[in-house]
Amino acid sequence: MSTPETPAVPAPAAVADVRSPLSDGEWHRLHPLTPLMKGGLFLVVVIGIVVTNLRDRLIALFLPGMADEYEYAGDPIDFIVANDLLIVAALVVLGVLIVLLALFWLSWRFHTFRITGDDVEVRSGVLFRTHRRAPLDRVQGVNLTRPMIARILGMAKLEVVGAGLDANVKLEYLSTPNAEAVRGDILRLASGRQLAEGRRETGGSPRGRAAAVVSAGITGLIEGEEGADDHPASVVHLPPGRLIGAHLMSGSTIWLILLVIGVVIGSIVGTPWVLFSIVPALIGFGAYWFRQITRSLRYSIAPTPAGVRITFGLFTTITETLPPGRIHAVEVAQPLLWRRLGWFRIRVNRLSGRAATDTSSQQFSDVLPVGTLADVDRVLRLILPGLPDDALSAVLERGILGPVAGDPYSNTPRRARWLRPLSWRRNGFLLTADALLLRSGVLRRALVVLPLARLQSIRLSQGPVARALDVADITGHTVLGQVSGSLGILDRAAAVTLWADAAAAVIDASSRDHSHRWGTTPAEPVAPEAAPATPGPIDAASAELSP
């Protein structure tokens, strides 16, 4: 007797309204050429070994005029021909190619990924399996990288930035259209639209919201973000001449000139050790200088519904989508050599999944390599949308260009100005309802903006000299990055008052901030059931001053 068949459950792709079939919750494989791209370094090493062994033959083949200057010592091809091993050598080469292709195929076969309503997961490895997972509610950004060779082949690398060190999940490589579509799906799933929709449907009960979120993952609540083919216009246009000029007038160029002078002097004096020690450093520094320029070319920054989209790079193009609420600190700086031209740089601290010492961390922290004051205003309005116009006025007019008449910043007191002989007028802080502003420097003007909604803590400290002068240092703690939240030589009473006022201001700003759920509307914020009670006033005497 036959048993009735169980009705098949439809696959998520059959019911989910997603832009890419790769975002249907099922396991998928990467682009078939992925092993070739990831094994490129191995192939370069093999080619280097072959070229080294056939050096004399290659010189005789391509440079016959120079062949007479070298004593030909033979190579493996001569040995193979002399011993009649052509068939054996061909079989060995064919066997090596078959083994490499088999290894590449196995690597691709066992490297899979899937995107669900909760995570982005990647499984890899043949003998030793690795399973990485990035929760969508911890996504800090999505980067789309297109190296030059991959761009020629129509491929791209997708990197999902997690909230921790070495927490990134990489999908390398996908076809460029698939990578753009998957990026949009991940950003939609990571937004607050699902939670907001679940709250509307269930009236706010936790059990009902959980059921609605699960249902949302399969009923198409991830629609509505911009299409993969949309390319919003950049709000800032950086001429290549300005980028090159900014690097020419940077500290790295000064060091490069000093190295060139050292090479010239070493050549005149005839000191061999000078040449052997400086020339390699000169070559490395020149390559670094050239790479910094090419990385800044083709720069653009534009707003999208999923966040700020930043693109840069001439040979390797990187497109980074930075969702709102993921920026923890902002620095606007103006080096001395840029002052006459009115140029500025903007850097940010954010969770990038990389160590602060990573060579690429500085590149990812620069959201404006060089721009005018008008460019700074437009970029700040993008990356700090929660700051009101009056706060931006304090940033632009008083923080960056200040001090001005009626300056509200608390500066270095008169008794300690000798510790800041040049910058005591600018050295100060200002606490607003949304941010803590730290202004410093006179040779290199800098203003640090610490959004209170993401400020972790504030530390007050005193050394023996500061204690004698009744001054203190303050440090606003954020995620690690290129931007420092420290400011020193401030009046102790003003610093303690800041310590007390900032505690209540941080709680108030955090309760009003919903930028980490960027898919919701202001009328439908995703907030806790009950806002945390605001603590009572903090006694100034309880501010701990560490020795």
Disulfide bonds with the S-S distance in Angstrom:
none
